[in-house]
Amino acid sequence: MTARLPSLNGLRAFEAAARHLSFTQAASELNVTQTAISHQIKRLEEELGVRLFIRQNRSLALTAEAQDYLPGIRAAFNDLRLATDRLLRKDDDNVLTVSTLASLAAKWLLPRLASFQEAHPGIDVRITTSTSLVDFQRDKVDAAIRYGRGQWPGVRADWLMADELFPVCSPALLKGNKPLKCPEDLRDHVLLHTSNANSDDWRLWLTAAGLPADFSKQPGVTFDMIFMTVQAAIDGVGVAMGRTAYVQEDIAKSRLVVPFKISLPVDAGFYLVSPSGRTDPPKLSAFRQWLLASVQNHL
């Protein structure tokens, strides 16, 4: 004989109260009164014939039985959320959401995306930008392009491309009155910097070029995103420290030039990251195949 299931409202109240160890916070989360939570928990305890909470003066604790019961309830609610999400997202089977860095989207991904749309007109691509590591369940993202060494737990990471550091400038600046024939000539030019993750790029390259590290501290202009730094170099504001993925398109189209032959390999690169341990939906398989082929064709 199938056991009668307890009240769903009681289970929701129990899960929230157990997570917060507070009836007050559970009530706030579920948008009910604290009294309602207390009544729902009491009714659930009566239905189960088991005490779930130890109520103390200013604290709440789970009984041993509740600690055993809680993981199963959490898993059941998670299954309900996932099932509901799958039901409501059936219309999204052809919507592919890709997360990446803003500068990489602007300077590398978007110029190539037209060929994917031509090959797969039935897939609606949505690009989101973030510097954080993606949580595929929470963020509702299908795949991400990330920079690093590819050692992220719980995800599949497909290698895309390596990165190198080298100065870039506009053709007009290179032909201007101030020479730019050797790295020492950078003393007479404005250095363009990118803050945050790329803030050390100039120092690393200058050291590799045999110049003092403090050379990079001369007055310059700093931007918080690398695509702005690259655009400033295109506009002739100064000399930027380029990274392969962000400048190769502009070099190919002669918007930027590389004044020196010294480049510095970086021990990290770009990866296509996606959920591991499950079969790819067709939209993700198509995107991965296209992206890996696109990278190979541009090598």
For each residue, the residues with C-beta under 8 A, 3 or more apart:
1:
2:
3:
4:
5: 8
6: 10 11 44 47 48
7: 10 11 40 43 44 47
8: 5 11 12
9: 12 13 40
10: 6 7 13 14 40 41 43 44 47
11: 6 7 8 14 15 44 73 76 77
12: 8 9 15 16 30 40 77
13: 9 10 16 17 26 30 36 37 40 41 44
14: 10 11 17 18 40 41 44 52 66 70 73
15: 11 12 18 19 70 73 74 77
16: 12 13 19 20 25 26 29 30 37
17: 13 14 20 21 22 23 26 37 41 53 60
18: 14 15 21 52 62 66 70
19: 15 16 26
20: 16 17 25 26 29
21: 17 18 59 60 61 62
22: 17 25 26 60
23: 17 26 27 34 37 38 41 60
24: 27 28 34
25: 16 20 22 28 29
26: 13 16 17 19 20 22 23 29 30 37
27: 23 24 30 31 32 33 34 36 37
28: 24 25 31
29: 16 20 25 26
30: 12 13 16 26 27 37
31: 27 28
32: 27 36 37
33: 27 36 37
34: 23 24 27 37 38
35: 38 39
36: 13 27 32 33 39 40
37: 13 16 17 23 26 27 30 32 33 34 40 41
38: 23 34 35 41 42
39: 35 36 42 43
40: 7 9 10 12 13 14 36 37 43 44
41: 10 13 14 17 23 37 38 44 45 52 53
42: 38 39 45 46
43: 7 10 39 40 46 47
44: 6 7 10 11 13 14 40 41 47 48 52
45: 41 42 48 49 50 51 52
46: 42 43 49
47: 6 7 10 43 44
48: 6 44 45 52
49: 45 46
50: 45 63 65 66 69
51: 45 54 63 65 66
52: 14 18 41 44 45 48 62 63 65 66 69
53: 17 41 60 61 62 63 66
54: 51 60 61 62 63
55: 60
56: 59 60 61
57:
58:
59: 21 56
60: 17 21 22 23 53 54 55 56
61: 21 53 54 56
62: 18 21 52 53 54 66 67 70
63: 50 51 52 53 54 66 67
64: 67 68
65: 50 51 52 68 69
66: 14 18 50 51 52 53 62 63 69 70
67: 62 63 64 70
68: 64 65 71
69: 50 52 65 66 72 73
70: 14 15 18 62 66 67 73 74
71: 68 74 75
72: 69 75 76
73: 11 14 15 69 70 76 77
74: 15 70 71 77 78
75: 71 72 78 79
76: 11 72 73 79 80
77: 11 12 15 73 74 80 81
78: 74 75 81 82
79: 75 76 82 83
80: 76 77 83 84
81: 77 78 84 85
82: 78 79 85 86
83: 79 80 86 87
84: 80 81 87 88
85: 81 82 88 89
86: 82 83 89 90
87: 83 84 90
88: 84 85
89: 85 86 92 93
90: 86 87 93
91: 95
92: 89 95
93: 89 90 281 283
94: 122 123 124 283
95: 91 92 123 124 126 283
96: 123 124 125 126 142 143 283 284 287
97: 126 128 140 141 142 143
98: 109 125 126 127 128 141 142 143 144 145 287
99: 127 128 129 130 134 139 141 143 144 145
100: 104 105 109 127 128 129 130 144 145 146
101: 104 105 129 130 131 145 146 147
102: 105 106 129 225 227
103: 106 107 225 226 227 228 230 246
104: 100 101 107 108 109 145 147 245 246 270
105: 100 101 102 108 109 110 127 129
106: 102 103 110 227
107: 103 104 111 226 227 230 245 246 247 249 250
108: 104 105 111 112 245 246 248 249
109: 98 100 104 105 112 113 127 145
110: 105 106 113 127
111: 107 108 114 249
112: 108 109 115 116 294
113: 109 110 116 117 125 127
114: 111 117 118
115: 112 118 119 290 294
116: 112 113 119 120 123 125 287 290 291 294
117: 113 114 120 121 123 125
118: 114 115 121
119: 115 116 286 290
120: 116 117 123 283 286 287 290
121: 117 118
122: 94
123: 94 95 96 116 117 120 283 286 287
124: 94 95 96
125: 96 98 113 116 117 287
126: 95 96 97 98
127: 98 99 100 105 109 110 113
128: 97 98 99 100 141
129: 99 100 101 102 105
130: 99 100 101 134
131: 101 196 197
132:
133: 146 152
134: 99 130 139 141 144 146 273
135: 138 139
136: 139 141 142 155 274 275
137: 140
138: 135
139: 99 134 135 136
140: 97 137
141: 97 98 99 128 134 136 144
142: 96 97 98 136 274 281 283 284 287
143: 96 97 98 99 272 273 274 284 287 288
144: 98 99 100 134 141 272 273 274
145: 98 99 100 101 104 109 160 270 271 272 273
146: 100 101 133 134 152 157 270 271 273
147: 101 104 163 197 268 269 270 271
148: 151 152 268 269 271
149: 267 268 269
150: 157 159 269 271
151: 148 157
152: 133 146 148 155 157 273
153:
154: 275 276
155: 136 152 273 274 275 276
156: 273 274 275 276
157: 146 150 151 152 271 272 273
158: 271 272 273 274 288 292
159: 150 269 271
160: 145 269 270 271 272 291 292 295
161: 244 245 269 270 295 299
162: 244 265 266 269
163: 147 243 244 245 265 266 268 269 270
164: 243 244 263 264 265 266
165: 201 204 205 241 242 243 263 264 266
166: 205 241 242 258 260 262 263 264
167: 186 205 239 240 241 242 258 259 260
168: 230 233 239 240 241 242 247 250 251 256 257 258 259
169: 173 174 180 189 233 236 238 239 240 256 257 259
170: 173 174 233 234 235 236 255 256 257
171: 174 175 254 256 257
172: 175 176 236
173: 169 170 176 180 189 236 238 239
174: 169 170 171 180 257 259
175: 171 172
176: 172 173 180
177:
178: 185 188 189
179: 185 188
180: 169 173 174 176 185 186 189 239 259
181: 185 259
182: 185 260
183: 186 206 209 210 211 260 262
184: 187 211
185: 178 179 180 181 182 188 189
186: 167 180 183 189 191 211 215 239
187: 184 215 218
188: 178 179 185
189: 169 173 178 180 185 186 238 239
190: 219 220 221 237 238 239
191: 186 202 216 218 220 221 238 239 241
192: 220 221 222 223 229 232 233 237 238 239 240 241
193: 198 199 201 202 216 220 221 222 223 229 241
194: 198 199 201 222 223 224 225 226 228 229 241
195: 198 199 222 223 224
196: 131 199 224
197: 131 147
198: 193 194 195 201 226 241 243
199: 193 194 195 196
200: 203 204
201: 165 193 194 198 204 205 241 243
202: 191 193 205 206 216 241
203: 200 206 207 213 216
204: 165 200 201 207 208 264
205: 165 166 167 201 202 208 209 241 262 264
206: 183 202 203 209 211 212 213 215 216
207: 203 204 210 211 213
208: 204 205 262 264
209: 183 205 206 260 262
210: 183 207
211: 183 184 186 206 207 215
212: 206 215
213: 203 206 207 216
214: 217
215: 186 187 206 211 212 218
216: 191 193 202 203 206 213
217: 214
218: 187 191 215
219: 190
220: 190 191 192 193 238
221: 190 191 192 193 232 237 238
222: 192 193 194 195
223: 192 193 194 195 226 228 229 232
224: 194 195 196 228
225: 102 103 194 228 229
226: 103 107 194 198 223 229 230 243 246
227: 102 103 106 107 230 231 246
228: 103 194 223 224 225 231 232
229: 192 193 194 223 225 226 232 233 240 241
230: 103 107 168 226 227 233 234 240 242 246 247 250 256
231: 227 228 234 235
232: 192 221 223 228 229 235 237 238 240
233: 168 169 170 192 229 230 236 237 238 239 240 242 256
234: 170 230 231 250 255 256
235: 170 231 232
236: 169 170 172 173 233
237: 190 192 221 232 233
238: 169 173 189 190 191 192 220 221 232 233
239: 167 168 169 173 180 186 189 190 191 192 233 259
240: 167 168 169 192 229 230 232 233 247
241: 165 166 167 168 191 192 193 194 198 201 202 205 229
242: 165 166 167 168 230 233 246 247 256 258
243: 163 164 165 198 201 226 246 247 266
244: 161 162 163 164 247 248
245: 104 107 108 161 163 248 270
246: 103 104 107 108 226 227 230 242 243
247: 107 168 230 240 242 243 244 250 251 256
248: 108 244 245 251 252 298
249: 107 108 111 252 253
250: 107 168 230 234 247 253 255 256
251: 168 247 248 254 255 256 257 258
252: 248 249
253: 249 250
254: 171 251 257
255: 170 234 250 251
256: 168 169 170 171 230 233 234 242 247 250 251
257: 168 169 170 171 174 251 254
258: 166 167 168 242 251 261
259: 167 168 169 174 180 181 239
260: 166 167 182 183 209
261: 258
262: 166 183 205 208 209
263: 164 165 166
264: 164 165 166 204 205 208
265: 162 163 164
266: 162 163 164 165 243 269
267: 149
268: 147 148 149 163
269: 147 148 149 150 159 160 161 162 163 266
270: 104 145 146 147 160 161 163 245
271: 145 146 147 148 150 157 158 159 160
272: 143 144 145 157 158 160 288 291 292
273: 134 143 144 145 146 152 155 156 157 158
274: 136 142 143 144 155 156 158 280 284 288
275: 136 154 155 156 278
276: 154 155 156
277:
278: 275
279:
280: 274 284 285 288
281: 93 142 284 285
282: 285 286
283: 93 94 95 96 120 123 142 286 287
284: 96 142 143 274 280 281 287 288
285: 280 281 282 288 289
286: 119 120 123 282 283 289 290
287: 96 98 116 120 123 125 142 143 283 284 290 291
288: 143 158 272 274 280 284 285 291 292
289: 285 286 292 293
290: 115 116 119 120 286 287 293 294
291: 116 160 272 287 288 294 295
292: 158 160 272 288 289 295 296
293: 289 290 296 297
294: 112 115 116 290 291 297 298
295: 160 161 291 292 298 299
296: 292 293 299
297: 293 294
298: 248 294 295
299: 161 295 296
